[in-house]
């Protein structure tokens, strides 16, 4: 049972986290250089712009994902529905793309924190224990802040799907998926006794299958572990909970299977999938990425085996399913790490409670404060990285006013199916803010990316071939500061010129 005063603490904590999540974006906006425009994205702007590009498709009325970062036309498929839906929200409400994107990112983060507290309430018997678990899960306790200055990037700095705070900093779909994961796990623990919880779990798992289907694997492992713990403890099979979960799987799997088929049925999407590889980092990197959490989680795992509560089984099954998945030699293994911090952080909190149970008074309080402070160092380091990128005028965060105005002109005057040739770096922005396709703009979403990037660079360096332009179907040229740094302007009819940027028709 969660009391009202506990929810007030969660609300205050969520407000503090949201303020921290917005800090780098606010600094980046305030630090916008003269004659420049802040794009609204700070962390991983490469993928962030690809999400906005998907929203552009939805805003144009489409429910089919197409690769706008490649020049070839294709039918696409109804996958990536999350960002297509956000695009439709833009169309229905008239709100700016960034308002919808960051609004959902913020709402998902808040929903996750409330769902997380409800989940850890199954584990912590006291309010103090529950708060500690929430803090460790949210903040993590990796060593990225210590290792990065030595030239090594540990997972807590870049495998954001495994770390709730980093995930909420980076995009909109990870915090929403984690929220569904936390609430589904909570409802799954209650499904055997409450049909409303079972129905809610089914709905959450179906939504999860459309947003991040890989998350179903650790969730299924966790629920299986919870039921096994109950069977061992009570000698009774929780049939109703199992039936609810079976129904959820039956409803969630068809779309996941369809999406997998659709990505292979379209030749361009299949080519994109082949180069979209996200293998798991090596074990040593994971150990550094979890730092203090790892040893504490080991202690918590031993305690969970001894207690054998349903929620203990949930964490153990969750962790086992994730570790096995990460060890598999598959290209997308890293996607199975979504929400790993929930299981490890919770076990670490339980482990700390077990180790510190003999300490009393001031010593226990001070040591717990020190633990939380150490856990917060990587999130603080991530915030400083974002602020540093903004203050340092990192070029992927800003467009010149001329580039921004030219992209607005493209958006209003050029059809979205047209192909625009620009510098590789500019190619990241055009599908997101203008909506047209480019020859090269993304290392994964541009088919045959390495070759196309080389060809684009060669063109701007002076190796200009009309035959090649015809082959890739170039309709327009975008010539701004990034193109000027690579070579001379193209030949063509000037359609629009402003400040430092010109649009040509081929």
Secondary structure as GFF3:
##gff-version 3
##sequence-region A 1 506
A	DSSP	alpha_helix	4	30	.	.	.	ID=ss1
A	DSSP	beta_strand	36	38	.	.	.	ID=ss2
A	DSSP	alpha_helix	45	59	.	.	.	ID=ss3
A	DSSP	alpha_helix	81	93	.	.	.	ID=ss4
A	DSSP	alpha_helix	97	120	.	.	.	ID=ss5
A	DSSP	alpha_helix	127	139	.	.	.	ID=ss6
A	DSSP	alpha_helix	144	147	.	.	.	ID=ss7
A	DSSP	three_ten_helix	148	150	.	.	.	ID=ss8
A	DSSP	alpha_helix	155	158	.	.	.	ID=ss9
A	DSSP	three_ten_helix	160	162	.	.	.	ID=ss10
A	DSSP	alpha_helix	164	170	.	.	.	ID=ss11
A	DSSP	alpha_helix	173	190	.	.	.	ID=ss12
A	DSSP	alpha_helix	195	212	.	.	.	ID=ss13
A	DSSP	alpha_helix	215	234	.	.	.	ID=ss14
A	DSSP	alpha_helix	239	265	.	.	.	ID=ss15
A	DSSP	alpha_helix	267	275	.	.	.	ID=ss16
A	DSSP	alpha_helix	283	290	.	.	.	ID=ss17
A	DSSP	alpha_helix	292	307	.	.	.	ID=ss18
A	DSSP	alpha_helix	310	327	.	.	.	ID=ss19
A	DSSP	three_ten_helix	333	337	.	.	.	ID=ss20
A	DSSP	alpha_helix	340	355	.	.	.	ID=ss21
A	DSSP	alpha_helix	361	391	.	.	.	ID=ss22
A	DSSP	three_ten_helix	395	397	.	.	.	ID=ss23
A	DSSP	beta_strand	398	400	.	.	.	ID=ss24
A	DSSP	alpha_helix	401	413	.	.	.	ID=ss25
A	DSSP	beta_strand	419	421	.	.	.	ID=ss26
A	DSSP	alpha_helix	427	433	.	.	.	ID=ss27
A	DSSP	beta_strand	437	438	.	.	.	ID=ss28
A	DSSP	alpha_helix	449	461	.	.	.	ID=ss29
A	DSSP	alpha_helix	466	472	.	.	.	ID=ss30
A	DSSP	beta_strand	476	479	.	.	.	ID=ss31
A	DSSP	alpha_helix	481	484	.	.	.	ID=ss32
A	DSSP	beta_strand	493	498	.	.	.	ID=ss33
A	DSSP	beta_strand	501	505	.	.	.	ID=ss34
###
